[in-house]
């Protein structure tokens, strides 16, 4: 398997965490793994507000890293989601 295939994709981080090994091959500090696991357990027990709300949140959070603001806003509208909110723009686009 190539190094790139090990460090790309939606679950690359989860795989590395489960193995306890960072992408550079060094072990992840057990204290960091323990803290991460305890916080993720709390998140795992949180009541969800709905699938489409979570989908939109993920689209905005990740899309803002890759897609210009106006384009992402239009893509949200075209897909039937609410447009970018002022707080989304301020946080993700630093405006």
PyMOL commands that place a pseudoatom at each C-alpha (Angstrom):
pseudoatom trace, name=CA, resn=UNK, resi=1, chain=A, elem=C, hetatm=0, pos=[0.000, 0.000, 0.000]
pseudoatom trace, name=CA, resn=UNK, resi=2, chain=A, elem=C, hetatm=0, pos=[1.390, 3.430, -0.874]
pseudoatom trace, name=CA, resn=UNK, resi=3, chain=A, elem=C, hetatm=0, pos=[2.003, 6.052, 1.824]
pseudoatom trace, name=CA, resn=UNK, resi=4, chain=A, elem=C, hetatm=0, pos=[-0.486, 8.410, 0.150]
pseudoatom trace, name=CA, resn=UNK, resi=5, chain=A, elem=C, hetatm=0, pos=[-3.286, 5.836, 0.316]
pseudoatom trace, name=CA, resn=UNK, resi=6, chain=A, elem=C, hetatm=0, pos=[-2.588, 5.454, 4.038]
pseudoatom trace, name=CA, resn=UNK, resi=7, chain=A, elem=C, hetatm=0, pos=[-2.894, 9.196, 4.699]
pseudoatom trace, name=CA, resn=UNK, resi=8, chain=A, elem=C, hetatm=0, pos=[-5.828, 10.138, 2.490]
pseudoatom trace, name=CA, resn=UNK, resi=9, chain=A, elem=C, hetatm=0, pos=[-9.505, 9.409, 2.593]
pseudoatom trace, name=CA, resn=UNK, resi=10, chain=A, elem=C, hetatm=0, pos=[-12.241, 9.828, 5.127]
pseudoatom trace, name=CA, resn=UNK, resi=11, chain=A, elem=C, hetatm=0, pos=[-11.075, 7.140, 7.525]
pseudoatom trace, name=CA, resn=UNK, resi=12, chain=A, elem=C, hetatm=0, pos=[-7.274, 7.530, 7.356]
pseudoatom trace, name=CA, resn=UNK, resi=13, chain=A, elem=C, hetatm=0, pos=[-7.229, 9.322, 10.725]
pseudoatom trace, name=CA, resn=UNK, resi=14, chain=A, elem=C, hetatm=0, pos=[-9.515, 6.747, 12.351]
pseudoatom trace, name=CA, resn=UNK, resi=15, chain=A, elem=C, hetatm=0, pos=[-7.356, 3.883, 11.087]
pseudoatom trace, name=CA, resn=UNK, resi=16, chain=A, elem=C, hetatm=0, pos=[-4.195, 5.544, 12.415]
pseudoatom trace, name=CA, resn=UNK, resi=17, chain=A, elem=C, hetatm=0, pos=[-5.828, 6.222, 15.797]
pseudoatom trace, name=CA, resn=UNK, resi=18, chain=A, elem=C, hetatm=0, pos=[-7.048, 2.624, 16.048]
pseudoatom trace, name=CA, resn=UNK, resi=19, chain=A, elem=C, hetatm=0, pos=[-3.498, 1.438, 15.320]
pseudoatom trace, name=CA, resn=UNK, resi=20, chain=A, elem=C, hetatm=0, pos=[-2.026, 3.995, 17.725]
pseudoatom trace, name=CA, resn=UNK, resi=21, chain=A, elem=C, hetatm=0, pos=[0.510, 5.014, 15.078]
pseudoatom trace, name=CA, resn=UNK, resi=22, chain=A, elem=C, hetatm=0, pos=[0.866, 8.488, 13.498]
pseudoatom trace, name=CA, resn=UNK, resi=23, chain=A, elem=C, hetatm=0, pos=[1.348, 8.860, 9.733]
pseudoatom trace, name=CA, resn=UNK, resi=24, chain=A, elem=C, hetatm=0, pos=[5.110, 9.251, 10.205]
pseudoatom trace, name=CA, resn=UNK, resi=25, chain=A, elem=C, hetatm=0, pos=[5.259, 5.863, 11.950]
pseudoatom trace, name=CA, resn=UNK, resi=26, chain=A, elem=C, hetatm=0, pos=[5.718, 7.137, 15.486]
pseudoatom trace, name=CA, resn=UNK, resi=27, chain=A, elem=C, hetatm=0, pos=[3.505, 5.796, 18.272]
pseudoatom trace, name=CA, resn=UNK, resi=28, chain=A, elem=C, hetatm=0, pos=[0.761, 8.126, 19.460]
pseudoatom trace, name=CA, resn=UNK, resi=29, chain=A, elem=C, hetatm=0, pos=[1.177, 9.004, 23.151]
pseudoatom trace, name=CA, resn=UNK, resi=30, chain=A, elem=C, hetatm=0, pos=[-1.198, 6.795, 25.213]
pseudoatom trace, name=CA, resn=UNK, resi=31, chain=A, elem=C, hetatm=0, pos=[-2.344, 9.873, 27.189]
pseudoatom trace, name=CA, resn=UNK, resi=32, chain=A, elem=C, hetatm=0, pos=[-3.455, 11.501, 23.938]
pseudoatom trace, name=CA, resn=UNK, resi=33, chain=A, elem=C, hetatm=0, pos=[-5.211, 8.318, 22.846]
pseudoatom trace, name=CA, resn=UNK, resi=34, chain=A, elem=C, hetatm=0, pos=[-6.967, 8.015, 26.217]
pseudoatom trace, name=CA, resn=UNK, resi=35, chain=A, elem=C, hetatm=0, pos=[-8.181, 11.625, 26.132]
pseudoatom trace, name=CA, resn=UNK, resi=36, chain=A, elem=C, hetatm=0, pos=[-9.358, 11.252, 22.531]
pseudoatom trace, name=CA, resn=UNK, resi=37, chain=A, elem=C, hetatm=0, pos=[-11.187, 8.026, 23.384]
pseudoatom trace, name=CA, resn=UNK, resi=38, chain=A, elem=C, hetatm=0, pos=[-12.921, 9.531, 26.415]
pseudoatom trace, name=CA, resn=UNK, resi=39, chain=A, elem=C, hetatm=0, pos=[-14.082, 12.605, 24.461]
pseudoatom trace, name=CA, resn=UNK, resi=40, chain=A, elem=C, hetatm=0, pos=[-15.282, 10.458, 21.541]
pseudoatom trace, name=CA, resn=UNK, resi=41, chain=A, elem=C, hetatm=0, pos=[-17.219, 8.270, 23.993]
pseudoatom trace, name=CA, resn=UNK, resi=42, chain=A, elem=C, hetatm=0, pos=[-18.996, 11.383, 25.280]
pseudoatom trace, name=CA, resn=UNK, resi=43, chain=A, elem=C, hetatm=0, pos=[-19.783, 12.418, 21.716]
pseudoatom trace, name=CA, resn=UNK, resi=44, chain=A, elem=C, hetatm=0, pos=[-21.014, 8.928, 20.949]
pseudoatom trace, name=CA, resn=UNK, resi=45, chain=A, elem=C, hetatm=0, pos=[-23.631, 9.259, 23.673]
pseudoatom trace, name=CA, resn=UNK, resi=46, chain=A, elem=C, hetatm=0, pos=[-24.890, 12.696, 22.516]
pseudoatom trace, name=CA, resn=UNK, resi=47, chain=A, elem=C, hetatm=0, pos=[-28.416, 12.844, 21.128]
pseudoatom trace, name=CA, resn=UNK, resi=48, chain=A, elem=C, hetatm=0, pos=[-28.393, 13.799, 17.451]
pseudoatom trace, name=CA, resn=UNK, resi=49, chain=A, elem=C, hetatm=0, pos=[-30.574, 16.501, 15.941]
pseudoatom trace, name=CA, resn=UNK, resi=50, chain=A, elem=C, hetatm=0, pos=[-31.090, 14.857, 12.585]
pseudoatom trace, name=CA, resn=UNK, resi=51, chain=A, elem=C, hetatm=0, pos=[-29.177, 13.397, 9.685]
pseudoatom trace, name=CA, resn=UNK, resi=52, chain=A, elem=C, hetatm=0, pos=[-29.665, 16.278, 7.261]
pseudoatom trace, name=CA, resn=UNK, resi=53, chain=A, elem=C, hetatm=0, pos=[-28.546, 18.811, 9.886]
pseudoatom trace, name=CA, resn=UNK, resi=54, chain=A, elem=C, hetatm=0, pos=[-25.391, 16.802, 10.473]
pseudoatom trace, name=CA, resn=UNK, resi=55, chain=A, elem=C, hetatm=0, pos=[-24.826, 16.397, 6.739]
pseudoatom trace, name=CA, resn=UNK, resi=56, chain=A, elem=C, hetatm=0, pos=[-25.048, 20.165, 6.235]
pseudoatom trace, name=CA, resn=UNK, resi=57, chain=A, elem=C, hetatm=0, pos=[-22.683, 20.815, 9.137]
pseudoatom trace, name=CA, resn=UNK, resi=58, chain=A, elem=C, hetatm=0, pos=[-20.119, 18.421, 7.724]
pseudoatom trace, name=CA, resn=UNK, resi=59, chain=A, elem=C, hetatm=0, pos=[-20.488, 19.850, 4.220]
pseudoatom trace, name=CA, resn=UNK, resi=60, chain=A, elem=C, hetatm=0, pos=[-19.888, 23.378, 5.534]
pseudoatom trace, name=CA, resn=UNK, resi=61, chain=A, elem=C, hetatm=0, pos=[-17.016, 22.410, 7.850]
pseudoatom trace, name=CA, resn=UNK, resi=62, chain=A, elem=C, hetatm=0, pos=[-15.151, 20.376, 5.253]
pseudoatom trace, name=CA, resn=UNK, resi=63, chain=A, elem=C, hetatm=0, pos=[-16.329, 22.208, 2.135]
pseudoatom trace, name=CA, resn=UNK, resi=64, chain=A, elem=C, hetatm=0, pos=[-15.041, 25.542, 3.436]
pseudoatom trace, name=CA, resn=UNK, resi=65, chain=A, elem=C, hetatm=0, pos=[-11.512, 24.106, 3.331]
pseudoatom trace, name=CA, resn=UNK, resi=66, chain=A, elem=C, hetatm=0, pos=[-11.793, 23.319, -0.373]
pseudoatom trace, name=CA, resn=UNK, resi=67, chain=A, elem=C, hetatm=0, pos=[-14.532, 25.442, -1.959]
pseudoatom trace, name=CA, resn=UNK, resi=68, chain=A, elem=C, hetatm=0, pos=[-14.776, 29.244, -2.228]
pseudoatom trace, name=CA, resn=UNK, resi=69, chain=A, elem=C, hetatm=0, pos=[-17.560, 30.813, -0.148]
pseudoatom trace, name=CA, resn=UNK, resi=70, chain=A, elem=C, hetatm=0, pos=[-19.860, 31.835, -3.010]
pseudoatom trace, name=CA, resn=UNK, resi=71, chain=A, elem=C, hetatm=0, pos=[-19.504, 28.468, -4.701]
pseudoatom trace, name=CA, resn=UNK, resi=72, chain=A, elem=C, hetatm=0, pos=[-20.180, 26.502, -1.512]
pseudoatom trace, name=CA, resn=UNK, resi=73, chain=A, elem=C, hetatm=0, pos=[-23.183, 28.682, -0.759]
pseudoatom trace, name=CA, resn=UNK, resi=74, chain=A, elem=C, hetatm=0, pos=[-24.611, 28.003, -4.229]
pseudoatom trace, name=CA, resn=UNK, resi=75, chain=A, elem=C, hetatm=0, pos=[-23.945, 24.270, -3.911]
pseudoatom trace, name=CA, resn=UNK, resi=76, chain=A, elem=C, hetatm=0, pos=[-25.835, 24.223, -0.600]
pseudoatom trace, name=CA, resn=UNK, resi=77, chain=A, elem=C, hetatm=0, pos=[-28.782, 26.041, -2.152]
pseudoatom trace, name=CA, resn=UNK, resi=78, chain=A, elem=C, hetatm=0, pos=[-28.769, 23.802, -5.241]
pseudoatom trace, name=CA, resn=UNK, resi=79, chain=A, elem=C, hetatm=0, pos=[-28.904, 20.725, -2.997]
pseudoatom trace, name=CA, resn=UNK, resi=80, chain=A, elem=C, hetatm=0, pos=[-31.804, 22.114, -0.947]
pseudoatom trace, name=CA, resn=UNK, resi=81, chain=A, elem=C, hetatm=0, pos=[-29.816, 22.965, 2.168]
pseudoatom trace, name=CA, resn=UNK, resi=82, chain=A, elem=C, hetatm=0, pos=[-29.943, 26.278, 4.025]
pseudoatom trace, name=CA, resn=UNK, resi=83, chain=A, elem=C, hetatm=0, pos=[-27.370, 28.764, 2.719]
pseudoatom trace, name=CA, resn=UNK, resi=84, chain=A, elem=C, hetatm=0, pos=[-24.256, 29.699, 4.651]
pseudoatom trace, name=CA, resn=UNK, resi=85, chain=A, elem=C, hetatm=0, pos=[-25.111, 31.551, 7.827]
pseudoatom trace, name=CA, resn=UNK, resi=86, chain=A, elem=C, hetatm=0, pos=[-23.256, 34.654, 9.015]
pseudoatom trace, name=CA, resn=UNK, resi=87, chain=A, elem=C, hetatm=0, pos=[-21.634, 32.574, 11.766]
pseudoatom trace, name=CA, resn=UNK, resi=88, chain=A, elem=C, hetatm=0, pos=[-20.475, 29.970, 9.181]
pseudoatom trace, name=CA, resn=UNK, resi=89, chain=A, elem=C, hetatm=0, pos=[-18.895, 32.679, 7.062]
pseudoatom trace, name=CA, resn=UNK, resi=90, chain=A, elem=C, hetatm=0, pos=[-17.262, 34.369, 10.046]
pseudoatom trace, name=CA, resn=UNK, resi=91, chain=A, elem=C, hetatm=0, pos=[-15.826, 31.140, 11.407]
pseudoatom trace, name=CA, resn=UNK, resi=92, chain=A, elem=C, hetatm=0, pos=[-14.844, 29.239, 8.273]
pseudoatom trace, name=CA, resn=UNK, resi=93, chain=A, elem=C, hetatm=0, pos=[-14.019, 32.112, 5.952]
pseudoatom trace, name=CA, resn=UNK, resi=94, chain=A, elem=C, hetatm=0, pos=[-12.664, 34.527, 8.583]
pseudoatom trace, name=CA, resn=UNK, resi=95, chain=A, elem=C, hetatm=0, pos=[-14.954, 37.360, 7.542]
for i in range(1, 95): cmd.bond("trace and resi %d" % i, "trace and resi %d" % (i + 1))
show_as sticks, trace
zoom trace
